[in-house]
Amino acid sequence: MKRWVYGYLSDIKLQVESNGAKLEERIERIKNELTMKVEQKEKLMILVSTFKELDHKVLKLKYIYDCTLEEIAEELNYSASHIKKKHSELVRTIKFVEEYCLNILDIK
């Protein structure tokens, strides 16, 4: 900021609609998005830790390490079709629990 106030950029005036004038807003928005992503990842790690054995491994590799289902199958020495089926079951289970919890909260 010193260069804008005292330095070689002090003669340059930002226009209200310029990208430079909106820089602080953009930085703040990016900080908020980053905070939200970190919180989401922490919640995801808690969720993944509630599963055991193969379920835990599949979810961790898929959503924490961003592996494809084919990569997971190779890593865990299972067929790709088995891992795809397992992943589908896990997604259905998570959605069911999420919907169930939302319904419980609506009832109360």
N, C-alpha and C positions, 0 to 999 in steps of 0.2 A: 504494500500500500504506500510505502514511503515514496516510491518512484512516481506515483500518481499525484502525491501532494507536493513533494519537494524536488523530485528528480526530473529526468528528461521527458516524462509524460505529463508534467504539470500544465503544459499549455493545451493539452488535448481535453476537450470537453465531451462527455458521453451524451448521446442522445437518449431521450426517455425510452424509446422503443428499441434501442440497440441491444445486442446480445451482451455486451459488457455491463450495461446498466442492470440487466436481469441476472447477472452472475450470482449475486448473493442469494437470490430466490432459488436459483437452480441448485446451488450448493446445499442449501437447507433442505430442499426436496430430496436430493440424493442422500443426504444424511438420514432423513426420515425413512426412506426406502431401505437403506442399509440396516437401520435399527430394526425395522419390521422383518427383514429377511433373517437377521440373526435370531430374533425371537422365534420365528417360524422354524428355523433349523433346530433350536433348542427343544421346542415342543415335539418336533419330529423325532429327535434322538430319544426323548423320553418315551414316545409311543413305540418306537422300534425296540427299545429295551424291555418292553412288556412282553414281547414275543420270545419264544424259546427255540432252540435248536435250528432246524432248517428254516423255519419261518423267519426267525431273527436274522439269519445269514442272508436270506433272499432280500428282505426289506433293507437291511443295512447296505448291502452291495448296490441295490437298485437306487435307493433314495439318499444315502449318505455319500457313497462313492460314485454315483451316477453311471453304473455299469449297465450295459444292455442285458436283456434276459439271456441272450446267447452267450455272452461273456460269463454271466453268472453260472450257467449250466456247465460251461467248460471249467471254470474255477472250482466248482463243487463236485465235478464228475457225475453229473446227472444229464439226462437227455434234455434237449431244448424244449421239447413238448411237455415234459414233466414240470420243468421250471415255469413255463408259461401257464400251465394249469394251476400250479401252486400259487403263482402271483395273482391270478384271477381270483382264486379262493380268498386270498389275503385281502385283496381290494374289496371284495364283497363283504367280508367280515368287518373291515374297518368302516365301510359305509353303513352297514347295518347298525353297528354300535353307535356311530355318530347320529344317525336318524333316531335311534332309540333314546339316546340321551337328550336330543332336542325335543322329542315328544314328551319326555318326563318333565323337562323344564317348562314346557307349554302348559302341562296339566296343572302344575302347582301355582 
